[in-house]
Amino acid sequence: MMKIRNKLLASLMCLGMLTGCGNNAENEPVEESTKVETSQEEVKEENKEPDETKDVVSEVNYDEIVEKAKGTSVNLYGWGGDDKRNQWLDDYIIPKMKEDYDIDVNRVGMDIDEILNLMVAEKDSEDGDVDVVWINGENFENAKNNGLLFGPITQVLPNFNDYVDGEDEGIKYDFGEPVENMEAPYGGAQFVFMYDSSKIDNPPKNAEELLELAKANPGKITYASLPDFTGSAFIRNIISDIQGYEDFMDKDLTKEELRKMLKPTIDYLNELKPYLWNEGQSYPADNPTLTNMFADGELIMAMSYNPNAASTGVVDGQFNENVRTAVFDKGTIANTHFLAISKGSSNKDAATVLINLILSPEAQISKADPEVLGDLPIIDYNKLTDDQKKMYDEIPSGEYTLSTKELEEHRIPEMPANIVPLIEEIWEEEVLN
């Protein structure tokens, strides 16, 4: 850990770099070395245009990667606050990596900002601590456009090629940013509402019905203060329901253009405001706080980006058996979270093996169980064998959670990552204040 701390101190010299580059990432090309370094060994080709760069990864033999990785260790970095995910990694992935490949996995919990700063410090190193990083959205866009990622990687992953639909929009794009095989899907998420069925007979099917429900139950509904991840997603779902999402997929929209476009949604949120908890004068600081308020009966609705949250909550004893799950008729936002390999990784071979294992149908199905994690699998059902389909079909959902089929029928895409903070700023200026 001293090695990590020293590199974090070194990264303080680069603190302004990542944010600065991220703000104009679209205007700055990815470093040529990142586009060229596409094998498990450093490849340097000079005087070539990006489209002429040889794709070495697709020519690498995966079995050779496994052989080189045996007997080594690999570090997996990511947010450490998800206890059930941590448990799944500790109980399933880490032992299986050791048993099948003799690879030791070190799980390192850290906030993504710290991880990115460490990756900046290790960018030109061949001995970095960050091997695999759990990432998506704006953080992926910044890391990709600032040359912090190794890749492309998915061409060499057997489980990606055999079981993942690489043409799916949720795999090709990450919050509107082209993935370009620089990260591999880890799992799926979809925004859902949770409600107390003893208090609500018919959950709202759209924003207008939500407003009517709030008027009939003043102080019993709210959302987390932005920029909370789930609170922000709630606002984007309201935008999509009232105005549609299509006009908001333009990454070049300015804040003032957005402000004018968002007037119908802002008007709606301000009409909703006085009927919210505490009359909309304040909002829960984050979604875990809101969830606890719902569990305690203070609220009649909650929300989550985990569509299995209701079932998981019942299993854990957090919710009573009256909890149910709902989505809007027009759909709710769904996205994918990913795994990437740091450019400064000291063990890209073991990192590749780890990601491939997590992509296996067995691993994806195991974490889909609400009693285990409740994370949506990202494998394509149509690509599974009959035995694997049987395992998939046996994933429990129960009466508390919507079926995978119903969720898939109500999926809408995420807005571009750079649009999200602008929406949050406008909400703060036009609704909160």
Secondary structure, 3 states (H helix, E strand, C coil): CHHHHHHHHHHHHHHHHHHHHHHCHHHCCCCHHHHHCCCCCCCCCCCCCHHHCCCCHHHCCHHHHHHHHCCCEEEEEECCCCHHHHHHHHHHHHHHHHHHHCCEEEEEECCHHHHHHHHHHCCCCCCECCCEEEECHHHHHHHHHCCCEECCCHHHCHHHHHHCCCCCHHHHEECCEECCCCCEEEEEEECEEEEECCCCCCCCCCHHHHHHHHHHCCCCCCCCCCCCHHHHHHHHHHHHHHHCCHHHCCCCCCHHHHHHHCHHHHHHHHHHHHHCHHHHCCCCCCHHHHHHHHHCCCCCEEEECCCCHHHHHHHHCCCCCCEEEECCCCCEEEEEEEEEEECCECCHHHHHHHHHHHCCHHHHHHHHCCCCCCCECCCCHHHCCHHHHHHHHCCCCCCCCCCHHHHHCCEECCCCCCHHHHHHHHHHHHHHC
